[in-house]
Amino acid sequence: MKEHNITNTIRTLRFHADEMTQQDLAEKVGVTRQTIMAIEKGKYSPSLELAFKIALVFDKPLEEVFKYQ
C-alpha cells in the first residue's frame, strides 16, 4: 500500500470547532463522510482544491491544516 507523506490536524480542528462531526465537515466541503475519515486517517490525500476548502472552513492557513513530510 502506498505510504502518504501528508499529515493533517483535521480531527483536532473539528474538536475545537464545537466538536464538528465528520458529516458536518463533509457537507461544508462537498464530499462524503467517508472521504473526510480517509483524509483524517492519512489513507487519502485530498486534491489541492479540497485541501483549501477544508482550511477555509476552519479559517486556517493551509499549512496549519496539512503538513507534507
Secondary structure, DSSP 8 states (H G I E B T S, - for coil): -----EEE-HHHHHHHTTS--HHHHHHHHTS-HHHHHHHHTTSS---HHHHHHHHHHTT--HHHHEEE-
